[in-house]
Amino acid sequence: MFILAILLFTVEKTLSINHTPSPPVIDGRLERIWESADSISGLIQFRPYKGEEPEERTTVYALQDDNNLYFGIRCYSKERPRPCISGNEDYVAVAIDPFGSKTTAYFFQVSLSGEFGDGWILDDGMNTDESWDGVWSRAVGIYDDRYEIEIKIPFKSIRYHQNLDEWGLQIKRYIARNHEFDYWTEVPELQELKVSAFGRLKGIEPKSTGYFFEIYPEGYIRQDRYFGVKDRIKPSLSLNLRWDLTPQTSVTGTFFPDFAQIESDPFELNLTQYPTKFEERRPFFLEGKEIFRLSDFGHGRGFFKPIEIYYSRRIGRLIGDEPVPIITGIKLTSRGSRSELGVLTSYTDSLRVDTTEPRKLFGVGRLRYRLFQISTIGLLYSSMFRRDDYNQAVAIDGSFRKGKSQILIQGAVSDRNRKRDLALAGGYFGFIGNFLALGSIQAFGDSFDVGEIGYAPWPGLKRAIFYSGPFIDFSRSLVR
């Protein structure tokens, strides 16, 4: 009996996917064709009462044809579902790991009112990236005792590992009425997006691949108006290219881009001698940005700051109110079942405002390899070259994860015109018994300089943070 209990506990949840000769109509009504699909209904409550049966029943169906992946979700409700304009409304999310990586996945989220979102889940759930904007279809139907969601994901819209007939799968449902979160597979308390905890979608056979070449020409007319100065009209024409070499590998190019239409940075009064760090908003640099960074502990865990030898805002930076023109940018990204590769190069034009900004050539390269199940080791290189000046750096990083515990180690060497120095960083997050423990250390050499390619705190910084305290899981105690 004891051995049987262990086997039952460790059995991986699976959903088999059948092939349909005629595709379902994506209209928010689960028609009879869904009866031929395999289904799952055993979701588990995550909040507020972890591990217990959900208050409402959910049934999920999956189908495929040669070109698309389909999900049909029926969400029962004791009350008639009602959309909420305030945003706190029911939603369903589907996450798939088409690489077999157990660290990286796509997510597709649809709310009761029809609003939707998509993106990447990264680093086994430590981070997310919503900059990915895929092409997929969805529809919602609302009825007296339930609502139904249909999702259509074209295979050519996503990357996947060829010859892999099992993908990772996770289903999430949020019930706004009682703030309940339900998942198909049970997830850890502090890692609800954990990709390695996904179930399996079996029998997947994509026959359509995204070997496509896309061209996006853009044209703008910009008018600058200043008090007491004649208006200036600046026409702009740019070209953007994308070529998916394989389902895992793509090349993106941009020529003479004008990012004037991008949302401006928020105002910040900076009285220090160090520049303000802004988030990247330009599409060319946003897509795939997660590849070109060192590992961290994830969103909301700011006790650790990774070494940043690559900061994309250095390319085409602002001088006063004028951005340095970018002549061209080329980027290659590739994801395998155990590896990630990224290469980026950009060439910027000269600009004369108060001073002269010369032409610069930037280059970035990243390689990361997965060890064991969810640990990684990687190498990152970044550089800037211009006449009579250069700045380059190389970094290695390792993330070692087991259960809820994580250890990160990073080291970097900078080189600015033959002046070299080191930077080191490390951190721990995990549990020792019932105590949560976390900590980080950082040490930057006095001559560590990535001012043209990265973003680093002041030279010579030495910093250590340590914390430990009791962790109480109220969902498993008498007090809830």
N, C-alpha and C positions, 0 to 999 in steps of 0.2 A: 504493500500500500504506500509506503514512504517513497519507494522508487517511482511508482506510478504518479504520485503527486508532483515529484520533481519534473518528470517528463511533461505532464500537463502544463506546468507553470512555464516551461521553457519553449513550448511549441510556438512557432512563429505564425502569426495570423496571415492568412492568404485570401486573395480574391482572384478567381480565374476570370479571364476576359474572353468572350466569344466573338466570333466574326459575324457581322451582319451583312447580308447581300444588299439590303436597302437601308440607307441611313435614316435615323429618327429625325423628325421635324423639330427644330429648336424653337419651341413656342411656349415653354413653361407648362406643358401638359404631357405627362408620361403616358404615351399611347401604348397599344398592345405589343408593339415590337420590343418593348423593354421586358416583356415576360420571358423572352428567350435568353435574357442576360442572367449571369450569376449575380448574387446580391449578398450584402452584409448588413447586419442590423445591431450588432452587439457593441455599441459605443460605451465608453466608460467615463464616468464623471471625473473631471479634474478639479474643478472648483464649483461650488464651495466645499463639497464633501468628497474628497479625493478617494477614488476606488469604488464608490457606490454606484448603484444603478441610476441612470439619468431620469429626470422627471418626465421627459417626453421621448417618444420612440422615433428613431431615424433609420431609414432604409436607403442604401446606396447601391446603384446598379452601374455596371461598366460594360461598354461595347466598343468594338473597333471595326473599321473597314480598311481598305487599302491606304487611305489618305488621312484618316482622322481618328482621334481617340474621343470617346463620348462618356460622360458621366450623367446619370440621372439620380437626383437626390429627393426623397420624399420625407418631409419634416412634419410630423404630426404635432398638433397643439390642442390643448384642452380649451383654449379660447381662440376666437378667430384672429389670425395673425394680422397685425396692423403696422404698416410702415411708419416710421418716425422721422420727421424732418430735422430733429435735433441731432440725429446721427447715432443715437443709442438704440439700435434695432437689431433684430436677429440677422445672423449671416452664417454662411457655410464656406469653408475653405478646403480646397483639395491641393495636396502637395505631392509631387512625383519626383523620384530620383531616377532619371533615365540613364545615368552613368554607372549605376551599381557602386557608387563611391562611398555611400553611407556618411557623407559629409556635406554634400551639395545637392540642392533640390530647387525646382520651380514651385511657386505657389500661385493659386488662382482663387480669388475670393469674390463672392457674390452676396450682396445684402438683400434684404427683403424688398427694398424699394427699387432694386435693379442696379444700384451703384456697384462698381467692381474695382478690383485692384489686382496687380500681379507683381512678380519680382523673384528674387533669388533668396534662398536660405543658405547661409554659408557657414563654414567652420563647425559643422555638426550642430547648428542652431545657435552658435554664439553671436552671429551677425546676420543681418538681412540687408538686401539692396533692392530698392524699389525703382531704380533707374531703368531696369529692363521693361520694355513696352512691347509685349507680344501681340500677335494677331490671333484672336480667338473669339468665339461667339458664346453667348449665354442668354437665358431667358428665365423669367420668374412668373409663376402662376400662383395666385392666392385663392384659397377655398375656405369653406366654413371651418373645417377641422384640421387644416394642414396648409402648407405651401410646398410647391415643387420647383426645383431648379434643374435646368438642363444646361450642360456645358459641352462645347465642341472645341477640341484642341487640334489644329492641323499638325501633322508630324513635321511638315516643312517649316513650322514656326519655331520649333525648339531644336536644341541639340541633344543627341543621344548617342550612346555607345552601340555601334553596330554589332550584330550577332548576339545580342543580349535579350533573352526572352523573359526575363524577370526584372521588373522595376520596383523601386521602393515606393510605398504609398502610405499616406496619412490623410485622415479625414477629421476635420474639426467643425463643431457646431457651437454657436453662441446663442443662448436664449436670454434675451434682454430683460424679460419680465422678472426673473430671479437671479440675473447675473451669473448664469451657469455656463461653464465651458465643458464640452464633452469631446473626447478623442476616440478614434478607433483602437489604437494601441496605447497602452499605459505609458506615460512619460514621467521622467523624474520631476520632483517638485520645483527645482530651479532651472530646468531645461525643457520647457514644454515644446520647443521646436526641434528637439534632438532627432536628427536625420537617421542616426544609427538605430533608433528605436522604431523606425517605420516597419509596417507590415510589407507583404510582397504582393505585387500585381503580376499574376502568372499568365503566360501564353501570349505575351505582347509580340506582334509581328508587323512593325511598320514597313510599308512598301513604298512610301513616298519620302524622298529626301530633299532637303533644301539646298541643292546645288544651284543656286540662283545668283544672278548678277543684277544689282540694283543701282540706279543712278538717280540722284536727287539734286537737280539744279535749283539754285535759289537766287533771287534778285531783290534788292532793297534800294530804296531811295531815302537817305537820311538828311534831315534838315537841322542844322545847329543854329540856334538863335541866342544871341547875347546882347545885353543892353548896350546901346551905343556902337554896336559893330554890325556890319552888313551880314545878313544871313548867308550861311554856307550850305550848299546842297551837294551831297556826296552820294553818287550812285555806287552800287556795289553788286558784283556778280560772283557767285561761288559755286563750287561743284562738290558733291559728296558721293562717294562710291562705297558699295559693300559687295563682297563676293564670298559666299560660303563654299569653301573648297571641299569640305566634308561636313557631316552632321556635327563634328566636334571642333572644326577649325574654320575660322573666318578671317578675312582681311578687310579692314575699313580704311578708307582714305578721305581726306578733305583737302581742298585746294582753295586758297584765298577766302577762308571762312570769315563771315561777319557775324559776331555773336551779340550785336547791339540789341537784338530782339529778346535776348535772354533776361529773365528777372534780375533786377539789380541787387547788389549786396545790401544788407541792412546797415544803417548808419551806426557807427560806434566811435565814441570819442576816445582816442588812444593817446595818453600822455607819457607813455614809456618810449624808450629808444628802440624798442623791438616792434617789427611790423605785426599788424593784426592778421590772424589766420582766418581765411574765409573758406566756406564750403564750395566745392566745385559745382557749377551749374551748366557748363557747356556740354552739349550732347556727345561730341566726339570723345571727350575725356571721361564722361560719366560711364558710358557703356564699358563694362569689363573692368571698372576701376578696382574692384575687390581683388583682382589678380595681382595688381601692382602695389601691394602693401604687405608689411610684415604682420605676423599673427598677433592677435590680442585676445582678451578675455570676453569680449562681446559688449553689446550695447548696455549702458547703465552701470558699467563697472569701471569707473573712471580712476580707480586707484592706480591703474597701470597705464602708462603712455608708451606705445611702441616707438622705436626709433624711426624717424621719417627722413630717409635719404632721398625720397622722391615726393615732391609736392607739385601737383600738376598746375597750380595757379602761377608758378614761376614761368611757365610757357605762355607768352602773350600777356605778360603782366601789365598792370596799369602804371603809367608814369603821369602823375597828376590825374587828369580826367581822361587821358588818352590811352587806349590799349595798344600795346606793341602789335603790329600786324603779323599774322601768321601766314606764311607763304604756302606751306603744305604740312600735312601730318599723315603718317602711315602707321597702322597698328595691326598686329597679328595676335590673335588669341586662340588657344586650343585647350580643350579639357578632355582628359582621358579618364579611365576608371580609377587610376592611381596618381595621375600627374596633371599639372597645370603649367602652361607655358604662355608667356606674354612678351611681346617685343613691340616697342613704340619708338618712333623717331619723328622729330618735328624741326622745321627750319623757319626761323622768324626773321622778319625784315628789320631794317634800321628805322629809327624814329628820332626826330629831333624836336624836343620841347624846350625845357630849360637847359638840358644837357643832351648829348647825343647817345642814343642807345644803339650799339652796333648790331649787325646780324649775328645770330647765334644758331648753333646746331645742337639739339638736345637728343639724348638717347636713353632708353630705359629697357632693361631686360629682367625677366623674372622666371624662375623655375621652382616649382614646389612639388614634392613627392610625398605620398602618403605611406606611412609606416604602420605595420600591424593593422589595426582597424581604423582608428580615428586620430592617430598621432601624425605629425607632419615634420618635414625638414625642408628648408628652402634656401635659395640664393637670390639676391636682388642687387642689380647694378644700375646706377644712374650717372649721367654725365652731361656737361655743357662745354662746348668748345667755341671759341671765337678767336679773332686775331690777337695774338700775344697774351691770351688768358685762357685758363681752363679750370673746371671744377668737376671732380668725379668722386664717387664713393661706391663701396661694395659692402654688403651686409649678409650675414648668415643668420638664420633663425630656426628654432626648433620648438614645437609645441607637443607636449607629452600629456595625453589624457587617458584617464582610466576611471570609469564610474563618474562620480561627481568631482573628482580631483583633477587639477590641471597645473602643469608647470610650463612656463615659457622662458626661453633663454635666447638672447639676441646680442650680436656684436657687430660693429661696423668700423670701417676705416675710411677716412676722408682724405682727399688729396687736392689741395688748392695751390697750383703752381709750385709743386714739389714740397709743399709744407703739409706734413701728414700728422694725423692724430687718431685716437681711438674713442669709441663710445660703447658702453656696455649697459645692458638692461636685463632684468629678470623678474619673475613674479610667480606667486603661488596662490591658488584659490582651491579650497577644499574643506573637508571635514576631518576632524580628529575626535573620534567618538561622537558626542552630541555637541561639540563645539565647532563653530564656523571659524576658519582661520584664513586670513588673506594677507598678502604683503607684496611689496615691490621695492626694487632698488634700481637706481639710475646713476651712471657716472659718465660725464662727458669731459674729454680732455680740454685743456686750455686752448688748444689750436684746432679743435674739431670744427670744421667749417663746411657746411652744405648750403651756404647762403644763396647760391645760384640755382640749386637743384632740389633742395629739400626744405624742411622746416624743423629747426632745433631750438631748444631754449638757450639761454645765455651760456657762453663758453665757461667751462670749469664747473658746471652744475654737478652737485653731489646730493642725492636725495634718497631717503628710505622711508617707507610707510609699512607699518605692521598693525594688525588688528586681530583680536580673537574674542569670541564671546559665545554664550550658549545659544543654540538654535532649537527652537521648539516648533514642531509641526502640529499645529492645532487641529488639523484634519484627522489626526490619529490619536487625539487625546480626548478627555472628558469635556474639556472646555472648547467650544466651537463658535 
